[in-house]
Amino acid sequence: MVDETASVQPIRLAIIGVGKIARDQHLPAIAADPRFELVAAASRNAVVDGVPNYHDIAALLAAGHALDAVSICTPPVGRAAIAMAAIDAGLDVMLEKPPAATLSEIARIEAHAAAAGRTLFATWHSREAAGVAAARAWLADRTVERVTIDWREDIRRWHPGQDWILEAGGFGVFDPGINALSIATEILPGAWSVQSADLRVPEGRMSPLAADILLSCDDVPVTAAFDFLHEGPQQWDIVVDTDAGQLTLRMGGSVLEIDGTVTEAPDAEYPRLYAKFKRLVRARSSDVDATPLRLVADAFLVGQRETVPAFAW
């Protein structure tokens, strides 16, 4: 068997946006994968040791590095312009979730990449959690009766001091909540819609810190509770009741429980994302699913907003 990591030139990659998610997940995954070579980085507020660093993508592109692709990890607002510039430079593009600030933006990026013949990968890292594929396979032969999502985490722990996440376009509690929706729409392919939403927005902020949503998938009721002020043990659970028993995905999909039988595996979401990006680039194909983003947009459209006390770090 041929070892492709030894026989194929690595994908020469630049990372755009060096924040917490880039440092915690992207950079370790890139460093551990010989199919990628990190060539440079661009960020307004941070640098990556060992490679040239630039303030923005324009400066990076002007430097003339030999590049094949970029991985964009900036906040969603402004990401479309970065992606378009990369595509115009002949580069393949990987997008951290959510892929853009709006549905119109991701549609525009997708069309631009297709016209240019470039790979576009709109990633949903939670879909790569260890239990997700097995959950989808088990549910394929069952009749789903109801779905309950509880996604509760502490903004101060996961996004310390990141005010952008509570600004317009920052998604608020939907920044983690969209992970739950990405899993749910993966394990239950079907016609999804939002019926109603209650959004709790802190005084002086633009995006909610908590939300309760009623959705449906092929007329199956789905309830979702998102909380960004949850202290103590963090909770990322999806419970699916079927005609043949109950399935639960815990800890963001890394733990799968079916009628008392528990399966757990180590976190490998981002290594799997980069492996998939490599396959897409080699095949000259793209993967763009905006369904989770559409559901969040629908929740904002139909949601009733309640102003709650001001939030401070």
C-alpha positions in Angstrom: 0.0 0.0 0.0 1.3 3.5 -0.9 1.7 5.9 1.9 0.0 9.0 0.4 1.5 11.3 3.1 5.0 10.4 1.8 4.2 10.5 -1.9 2.0 13.6 -2.3 3.2 17.2 -1.7 1.6 18.7 1.4 -1.1 21.3 0.9 0.6 24.6 1.6 -1.8 26.4 4.0 -2.2 29.8 5.6 -4.4 30.4 8.6 -6.5 33.5 8.8 -7.6 34.6 12.3 -5.5 33.5 15.2 -7.9 33.4 18.1 -8.9 30.8 20.7 -10.3 28.3 18.3 -7.3 28.5 16.0 -4.9 28.0 18.9 -6.9 25.3 20.6 -7.9 23.2 17.6 -6.7 24.3 14.2 -3.0 24.8 14.8 -2.5 21.4 16.7 -4.5 19.6 13.9 -2.4 21.2 11.2 0.9 20.5 13.0 0.0 16.8 13.5 -1.0 16.2 9.9 1.9 15.7 7.4 -0.6 16.3 4.5 -0.5 20.1 5.4 2.3 22.6 5.7 1.6 25.8 7.6 3.2 28.6 5.5 1.9 31.8 7.1 -0.7 33.4 9.3 -2.8 36.6 9.2 -4.4 38.1 12.2 -5.1 41.6 13.6 -4.3 40.6 17.2 -2.0 37.6 17.4 0.8 35.8 15.7 1.9 32.2 15.1 5.4 31.3 16.1 7.7 29.9 13.3 5.9 31.3 10.3 5.6 34.8 8.7 2.7 36.8 10.1 0.6 39.5 8.5 -2.1 41.9 9.6 -4.7 40.8 7.1 -5.2 38.6 4.0 -4.3 41.5 1.6 -0.8 41.8 3.2 -0.5 38.0 3.2 -1.3 37.7 -0.5 0.9 40.6 -1.4 3.9 38.8 0.2 3.8 36.3 -2.6 4.0 33.0 -0.7 3.5 29.8 -2.5 0.1 28.8 -1.2 -2.6 26.2 -2.0 -5.3 27.0 0.5 -6.4 29.1 3.5 -8.2 28.1 6.7 -10.4 31.0 7.9 -11.0 31.2 11.6 -12.1 34.8 12.0 -15.4 35.9 13.5 -18.2 35.5 10.9 -18.7 39.2 10.2 -16.2 40.1 7.6 -15.4 36.5 6.7 -17.0 36.7 3.3 -14.6 39.3 2.0 -11.6 37.2 3.2 -13.0 34.1 1.5 -13.6 36.0 -1.8 -10.1 37.4 -1.8 -8.6 34.0 -1.3 -10.7 32.5 -4.1 -9.7 35.4 -6.4 -6.1 34.5 -5.5 -6.6 30.9 -6.8 -6.7 29.3 -3.3 -9.0 26.6 -1.9 -10.9 27.7 1.3 -11.8 26.0 4.5 -14.3 27.9 6.8 -14.7 27.6 10.5 -18.3 27.4 11.6 -20.6 29.3 11.2 -19.5 29.6 7.6 -20.6 33.3 7.2 -22.6 36.0 8.9 -25.6 35.5 6.6 -27.2 33.0 4.2 -26.6 35.4 1.3 -22.9 35.6 2.1 -22.4 31.8 2.1 -24.4 31.4 -1.1 -22.2 34.1 -2.7 -19.0 32.5 -1.5 -20.2 29.1 -2.8 -21.1 30.4 -6.2 -17.7 32.3 -6.5 -15.7 29.2 -5.6 -17.7 27.1 -8.1 -17.1 29.6 -10.8 -13.4 29.7 -10.1 -13.1 25.9 -9.8 -11.8 26.1 -6.2 -12.6 23.8 -3.3 -14.9 25.3 -0.6 -15.3 23.4 2.7 -17.9 24.9 5.1 -17.0 22.9 8.2 -19.2 21.8 11.1 -16.8 20.4 13.5 -19.4 18.8 15.8 -20.5 16.5 12.9 -17.0 14.9 13.3 -17.6 13.9 16.9 -17.0 10.2 17.6 -20.6 9.2 18.1 -22.3 11.1 15.3 -21.9 8.6 12.4 -23.0 5.7 14.5 -26.0 7.6 15.7 -27.0 8.4 12.2 -26.7 4.7 11.1 -28.7 3.5 14.1 -31.5 6.0 13.6 -31.8 5.2 9.9 -33.9 2.1 10.6 -36.0 3.6 13.4 -39.1 5.8 13.6 -38.2 8.9 15.5 -40.9 10.2 17.8 -39.3 13.3 19.5 -35.9 15.0 19.9 -34.7 17.0 22.9 -31.6 19.2 22.8 -30.0 20.7 25.9 -26.9 22.7 25.0 -25.6 24.7 28.0 -22.1 26.2 28.5 -20.3 29.1 30.1 -19.5 32.0 27.8 -16.9 33.2 30.3 -15.0 29.9 30.0 -15.1 29.3 26.2 -15.1 32.9 24.9 -13.5 35.0 27.6 -13.7 38.7 26.9 -14.9 38.2 23.3 -17.4 41.0 23.0 -17.9 40.4 19.3 -19.9 37.2 20.0 -22.7 39.4 21.6 -22.7 42.0 18.8 -24.9 41.9 15.7 -23.7 39.0 13.6 -21.9 37.4 16.5 -24.6 34.8 17.0 -24.6 34.9 20.8 -25.7 31.6 22.3 -26.2 30.3 18.7 -22.4 30.2 18.4 -22.4 27.0 20.4 -26.1 26.2 19.7 -25.4 25.9 16.0 -23.1 22.9 16.8 -26.2 21.1 18.2 -28.2 21.9 15.1 -25.3 20.7 12.9 -25.4 17.3 14.7 -29.2 17.1 14.7 -29.4 17.8 11.0 -26.7 15.2 10.3 -28.2 12.4 12.3 -31.7 13.2 11.1 -31.7 14.1 7.5 -35.1 15.5 6.5 -37.2 18.6 6.1 -36.3 20.9 9.1 -38.1 24.1 10.1 -38.3 26.4 13.0 -41.8 26.8 14.6 -41.0 29.4 17.3 -38.2 30.8 19.4 -37.8 32.8 22.6 -34.6 34.8 22.6 -33.2 36.4 25.8 -30.9 39.3 25.0 -29.0 41.1 27.7 -29.5 44.9 28.0 -27.1 46.8 25.8 -26.2 43.7 23.7 -27.4 42.6 20.3 -27.3 38.8 20.4 -29.0 36.4 22.9 -27.4 34.7 25.8 -30.2 32.1 26.0 -32.8 30.7 23.7 -35.6 28.1 23.7 -36.6 26.9 20.2 -39.4 24.6 18.9 -38.4 23.0 15.6 -39.6 20.1 13.5 -38.0 17.5 11.3 -40.4 15.7 8.9 -43.1 16.7 11.4 -41.2 15.2 14.4 -41.1 17.7 17.3 -37.7 18.9 18.3 -37.2 21.1 21.3 -33.9 22.9 21.9 -32.7 24.8 25.0 -29.6 26.9 24.6 -27.9 28.6 27.6 -24.6 30.6 27.5 -24.5 31.3 31.3 -24.4 27.7 32.5 -21.9 27.2 35.4 -20.7 23.9 36.7 -20.5 20.8 34.5 -21.1 21.8 30.9 -23.9 20.0 29.0 -24.1 19.2 25.3 -26.8 16.6 25.0 -29.2 15.4 22.2 -31.8 12.8 23.2 -33.8 11.0 20.4 -36.8 8.9 21.4 -37.7 6.3 18.8 -40.1 3.3 18.4 -37.1 1.0 19.2 -35.6 2.8 22.2 -33.8 5.9 23.2 -30.5 7.3 21.7 -28.5 9.9 23.5 -25.5 11.8 22.3 -23.6 13.5 25.2 -20.6 15.8 25.5 -21.2 17.3 22.1 -21.4 13.9 20.4 -18.3 12.2 21.8 -20.4 9.9 24.0 -23.1 7.7 22.4 -25.6 5.9 24.6 -28.3 3.5 23.2 -30.6 2.0 25.8 -27.9 2.0 28.5 -25.0 0.9 26.3 -22.4 3.6 26.3 -19.7 4.1 23.6 -17.0 6.9 24.0 -14.0 7.9 22.0 -11.3 10.6 22.2 -11.9 14.0 20.6 -10.6 14.0 17.0 -13.0 16.5 15.4 -10.5 18.8 13.9 -8.0 16.2 12.6 -11.0 14.6 10.8 -12.0 18.0 9.4 -8.5 18.5 7.9 -8.4 15.0 6.6 -11.7 15.7 4.8 -10.4 19.0 3.5 -7.5 17.2 2.0 -9.8 14.7 0.3 -12.0 17.5 -1.1 -8.9 19.4 -2.5 -7.5 16.3 -4.1 -10.9 15.5 -5.7 -11.5 19.1 -6.7 -14.9 19.1 -5.0 -16.6 21.1 -2.3 -18.8 20.5 0.7 -21.2 23.3 1.7 -24.3 22.6 3.8 -26.0 25.8 5.1 -28.8 24.0 6.9 -27.7 24.8 10.5 -27.2 28.4 9.5 -30.6 28.6 7.9 -32.2 27.3 11.1 -30.4 29.9 13.2 -31.5 32.6 10.8 -35.1 31.4 11.0 -34.9 31.5 14.8 -33.8 35.2 14.6 -36.7 35.9 12.2 -39.5 34.4 14.1 -38.1 34.7 17.6 -39.7 36.8 20.4 -37.0 38.9 22.1 -36.9 39.4 25.8 -34.5 41.9 27.3 -32.7 40.5 30.4 -30.2 42.1 32.8 -27.0 43.4 31.4 -24.1 41.0 31.0 -20.5 41.8 32.1 -17.4 39.7 32.0 
